[in-house]
Amino acid sequence: MKESSKLKSFNEKVEHLSDTQGREALLGMSRGIEREALRIDENGHLAQDEHPKALGSALTHSRITTDYSEALLEFITPVSHSVDELLDGLTQTHAYSVRNLNGQKLWPVSMPCYVGDVSDIPVARYGSSNNGKMKTLYRKGLTHRYGALMQIISGVHFNFSVSQELWQRLYDDKIANGNGSACCSKNISLEDFISESYFGLIRNYRRLVWVLPYLFGSTPALCSSFIKDQDVDFEFQKTGKGTLYLPYATSLRMSDLGYTNKEQDTLNISYNSLPEYLEGVGAAIKMPSKSFAKIGINVDGEYRQLNSNILQIENEFYAPIRAKRVTKKGEKPSQALSRAGVEYIEVRALDVNPFSPVGIDATQVRFLDLFLLYCLLSPSENTDEVGEAEIAANLKAVVLEGRKPGLELQRNGKNIGLTQWMHELFAQLDTIAKLLDGDDSYAYKTALNTWSEAIDNPNKTLSGRVMNEVVLKGTDHGVWVKQLANDYHEFLSHYPLSDEITKSYEDEAKKSLLELQSLEAQPQDNFAVFLQNYFNDVVPAGTFEAK
């Protein structure tokens, strides 16, 4: 489909939603944030102690858990319809947590620093239940497969869904007029229409995902200690203070230094429909890996990984966006999607924003709202091998050279300047922003204007601002980040928490510890039998659920 035809279809859909009911349906978005942050000691080194008891059980707490490492906290917000409420809740979780870290602080950027021997990175522990042991073993498998250092890179995940009212409106329009994405037949059910439309969003997102590291990538530089034991292909430049950087990079977190898995490059999982996606993920979980087989599964009575397939479990599939549905107890993510279709999407291409005490700010959230609505409302053709190669090449170019003057990308096989493409995109986002703001708000327009300044001035991007601090000002990256950690610790330590809010966190921590105790008191199957049952889909309800 030509760009002019896509634009016409997009404008028609926005116009169709421009009445009061349509605007309210658009504003009914739901969001959630998951923010990862390493615990560090007073010297900036990785914390070695166990997850603080005051924060509850990492296995059973709904808002405070751990990711790969015992030192890698993850804060999870409840689902919210309000941007302010969402960020207030995230800040409250940070504020409660830092007051219960026994003087430790949070590392406020994505790339770790001051890491000693990688063998000292403590893998997360979740207790003696089979569920807990499996979560820990999965992480041990990640260690053997990719190394511990990669696993303590932090990020921010943004969960997003639109209102049922919007779905009904779009569905009714589709049935009445045959409008909508090419993927959806006129006789499709509402449930299937929602899933197919979310996959249309995902395909458009993947074509435009480079926009996010350009604007929000914040890892153009890193501590030299991060690559001391790695073979890297990058020709880093080095500041006088020892910081390594690439002059035009935006997000080294999303480069080959970060969350990549070359074994997964051969999977070719399709995003053209939910059935094709599920088929691809299902095949990947069962696909043997010669490389991972060399690690072994149970060696001398000690487990090293869950299995030797390309994916131990489907959560190991590294992707910048995921289709999701809340799982029932004992249900795998793909089973939930197969049962009832896509419920929301998870954006996974966000570096931690070092200029925010909670890793993301309101202008970013509102930009993501606009960006994802655009991806949903725009026509979305299926992708093929050529399209997939173009997506990968554009992302790599922006990750490594996004701020390079005159950088060109590929769109439908033709060269286009990054700045031209972004100006065209922002003009369409502006249409949505005006509709969402209406006559009584400027929040979306303000957010869009904030980030539009970065199109022609790369110094306004997060990566540009980081480069200003560590290259132009000549501040050592680690020293700069440690000062940020101190500043944010001070801010969060004095952030106002009411007695009621504090008590709610204390109560949830106690409740989670009691839930852990109850779980571990239950009779446990032999762990080998438990694993066999899990992979044969006969695990009883309430068992392993992984992130």
LINSUL-V45057 format. One record per residue. N is the residue number from 1. OMEGA is omega as a letter, one per 30 degrees, with the letter a starting at -180 (999 if undefined). BURIAL is I if it has 16 or more other ideal C-beta (glycine too) atoms within 10 Angstrom, else O. Layout:
{{N,OMEGA,BURIAL} {N,OMEGA,BURIAL}}
This chain:
{{1,l,O} {2,a,O} {3,l,O} {4,l,O} {5,l,O} {6,a,I} {7,l,O} {8,l,O} {9,l,I} {10,a,I} {11,l,O} {12,a,O} {13,l,I} {14,l,I} {15,l,O} {16,a,O} {17,a,I} {18,l,O} {19,a,O} {20,a,O} {21,l,O} {22,l,I} {23,l,O} {24,l,O} {25,l,I} {26,a,I} {27,a,I} {28,l,O} {29,l,I} {30,a,O} {31,l,I} {32,a,I} {33,l,I} {34,a,I} {35,l,I} {36,l,I} {37,l,I} {38,l,I} {39,l,I} {40,l,I} {41,a,I} {42,l,O} {43,a,O} {44,a,I} {45,a,O} {46,l,I} {47,a,I} {48,a,O} {49,a,O} {50,l,O} {51,a,I} {52,a,I} {53,a,O} {54,l,I} {55,l,I} {56,l,I} {57,l,I} {58,l,I} {59,a,I} {60,l,I} {61,a,I} {62,a,O} {63,a,I} {64,a,I} {65,l,I} {66,l,I} {67,a,I} {68,a,I} {69,l,I} {70,a,I} {71,a,I} {72,l,I} {73,l,I} {74,l,I} {75,a,I} {76,l,I} {77,l,I} {78,l,O} {79,a,O} {80,l,I} {81,a,O} {82,l,O} {83,a,I} {84,l,O} {85,l,O} {86,a,I} {87,l,I} {88,l,O} {89,l,I} {90,l,I} {91,l,I} {92,l,I} {93,l,I} {94,a,I} {95,l,I} {96,a,I} {97,a,I} {98,l,I} {99,a,I} {100,l,I} {101,l,I} {102,l,O} {103,l,O} {104,a,I} {105,l,I} {106,l,I} {107,a,I} {108,l,I} {109,a,I} {110,a,I} {111,a,I} {112,l,I} {113,l,I} {114,l,I} {115,l,I} {116,l,O} {117,a,O} {118,l,O} {119,l,O} {120,l,O} {121,a,I} {122,l,I} {123,a,I} {124,l,I} {125,a,I} {126,l,I} {127,a,I} {128,l,O} {129,l,I} {130,l,I} {131,a,I} {132,a,I} {133,l,I} {134,l,I} {135,l,I} {136,a,I} {137,l,I} {138,l,I} {139,l,I} {140,l,I} {141,l,I} {142,l,I} {143,a,I} {144,a,O} {145,a,I} {146,a,I} {147,a,O} {148,a,I} {149,l,I} {150,a,I} {151,l,I} {152,l,I} {153,a,I} {154,l,I} {155,l,I} {156,l,I} {157,a,I} {158,l,I} {159,a,I} {160,l,I} {161,l,I} {162,a,I} {163,l,I} {164,l,O} {165,l,O} {166,l,I} {167,a,I} {168,a,O} {169,a,I} {170,a,I} {171,l,I} {172,l,O} {173,l,I} {174,a,I} {175,a,I} {176,a,O} {177,a,O} {178,l,O} {179,l,O} {180,a,I} {181,a,I} {182,a,O} {183,a,I} {184,l,I} {185,a,O} {186,a,O} {187,a,O} {188,l,I} {189,l,O} {190,a,I} {191,l,O} {192,l,I} {193,l,I} {194,a,I} {195,a,I} {196,l,I} {197,l,I} {198,l,I} {199,l,I} {200,l,I} {201,a,I} {202,l,I} {203,l,I} {204,l,I} {205,a,I} {206,l,I} {207,a,I} {208,a,I} {209,l,I} {210,l,I} {211,a,I} {212,l,I} {213,l,I} {214,a,I} {215,a,I} {216,l,I} {217,a,I} {218,a,I} {219,l,I} {220,a,I} {221,a,I} {222,l,I} {223,a,I} {224,a,I} {225,a,I} {226,a,I} {227,a,I} {228,a,O} {229,a,O} {230,l,O} {231,a,O} {232,a,O} {233,a,O} {234,l,O} {235,a,O} {236,l,I} {237,a,O} {238,l,O} {239,l,I} {240,l,O} {241,l,O} {242,l,O} {243,l,I} {244,l,I} {245,l,I} {246,a,I} {247,a,O} {248,a,I} {249,l,I} {250,a,I} {251,l,I} {252,l,I} {253,a,I} {254,l,I} {255,l,I} {256,l,O} {257,a,I} {258,a,I} {259,l,I} {260,l,O} {261,a,I} {262,l,O} {263,a,I} {264,a,I} {265,a,O} {266,a,O} {267,l,I} {268,l,O} {269,a,I} {270,l,I} {271,a,I} {272,l,I} {273,l,I} {274,l,I} {275,l,O} {276,l,O} {277,a,I} {278,l,I} {279,a,O} {280,l,I} {281,l,I} {282,l,O} {283,a,O} {284,a,I} {285,a,I} {286,a,O} {287,a,O} {288,l,O} {289,l,I} {290,a,O} {291,a,O} {292,l,I} {293,l,O} {294,l,O} {295,a,O} {296,l,O} {297,l,I} {298,a,O} {299,l,O} {300,l,O} {301,l,O} {302,l,O} {303,l,I} {304,l,I} {305,a,I} {306,l,I} {307,a,I} {308,l,I} {309,a,I} {310,l,I} {311,l,I} {312,l,I} {313,a,I} {314,l,I} {315,l,O} {316,l,I} {317,a,I} {318,a,O} {319,a,I} {320,l,I} {321,l,I} {322,l,I} {323,a,I} {324,l,I} {325,l,I} {326,a,O} {327,l,O} {328,a,O} {329,l,O} {330,a,I} {331,l,I} {332,a,I} {333,a,I} {334,l,I} {335,l,I} {336,l,I} {337,l,I} {338,a,O} {339,a,O} {340,l,O} {341,a,I} {342,l,I} {343,l,I} {344,l,I} {345,a,I} {346,l,I} {347,a,I} {348,a,I} {349,a,I} {350,l,I} {351,l,I} {352,l,I} {353,a,I} {354,a,I} {355,l,O} {356,l,I} {357,l,I} {358,l,I} {359,l,I} {360,l,I} {361,a,I} {362,l,I} {363,l,I} {364,a,I} {365,a,I} {366,l,I} {367,l,I} {368,l,I} {369,a,I} {370,a,I} {371,a,I} {372,l,I} {373,l,I} {374,l,I} {375,l,I} {376,a,I} {377,a,I} {378,l,I} {379,a,I} {380,l,I} {381,l,I} {382,l,I} {383,l,I} {384,a,O} {385,a,O} {386,l,O} {387,l,I} {388,l,O} {389,l,O} {390,l,I} {391,a,I} {392,a,O} {393,l,O} {394,a,I} {395,a,I} {396,a,O} {397,a,I} {398,l,I} {399,a,I} {400,a,I} {401,a,O} {402,a,I} {403,a,I} {404,a,O} {405,l,O} {406,a,O} {407,l,I} {408,l,I} {409,l,I} {410,l,I} {411,a,I} {412,l,O} {413,a,O} {414,l,O} {415,l,O} {416,l,O} {417,l,O} {418,a,I} {419,l,O} {420,a,O} {421,a,I} {422,l,I} {423,l,O} {424,l,O} {425,a,I} {426,l,I} {427,l,O} {428,l,I} {429,l,I} {430,l,I} {431,l,I} {432,a,I} {433,l,I} {434,l,O} {435,a,I} {436,a,I} {437,a,I} {438,a,O} {439,a,O} {440,a,O} {441,l,O} {442,a,O} {443,a,I} {444,l,I} {445,l,I} {446,l,O} {447,a,I} {448,l,I} {449,l,O} {450,a,I} {451,l,I} {452,l,I} {453,a,O} {454,a,I} {455,a,I} {456,l,O} {457,a,O} {458,l,I} {459,l,O} {460,l,O} {461,l,I} {462,a,I} {463,l,I} {464,l,I} {465,l,I} {466,l,I} {467,l,I} {468,a,O} {469,a,I} {470,l,I} {471,a,I} {472,l,O} {473,l,O} {474,l,O} {475,l,I} {476,a,I} {477,a,I} {478,l,I} {479,l,O} {480,a,I} {481,l,I} {482,l,I} {483,l,O} {484,l,I} {485,l,I} {486,a,O} {487,a,O} {488,l,I} {489,l,I} {490,l,O} {491,a,O} {492,l,I} {493,a,O} {494,l,O} {495,a,O} {496,l,O} {497,l,I} {498,l,O} {499,a,O} {500,l,O} {501,l,I} {502,a,O} {503,l,O} {504,l,O} {505,l,I} {506,a,O} {507,a,O} {508,l,I} {509,l,I} {510,l,O} {511,a,O} {512,l,I} {513,l,I} {514,l,O} {515,l,O} {516,a,I} {517,a,O} {518,l,O} {519,a,I} {520,l,O} {521,a,O} {522,l,O} {523,a,O} {524,l,O} {525,l,O} {526,a,O} {527,l,O} {528,l,O} {529,l,O} {530,l,I} {531,a,I} {532,l,O} {533,a,O} {534,a,I} {535,l,I} {536,l,O} {537,l,O} {538,l,O} {539,l,I} {540,a,O} {541,l,O} {542,a,O} {543,a,I} {544,l,I} {545,a,I} {546,l,I} {547,999,O}}
